Amino acid sequence: MASPNDVKPERDILPNIIEELNRGIAADKRLILELSRWETLTQDFIQRDHKV
């Protein structure tokens, strides 16, 4: 997820919405939704680059 700083409240509730969808509609369709935030995704890429 990438978004401007002025939508922090919406960003903060998104993990709960994803969990709710995974328990309901996504589970019924045999799907799993996963939230990726650019902050943590970027850190993962940096850590992987150093391990290589």
PyMOL commands that set and color helices and strands:
alter all, ss='L'
color gray80, all
select helices_A, chain A and resi 5-23+25-28+38-51
alter helices_A, ss='H'
color red, helices_A
deselect
rebuild
show_as cartoon
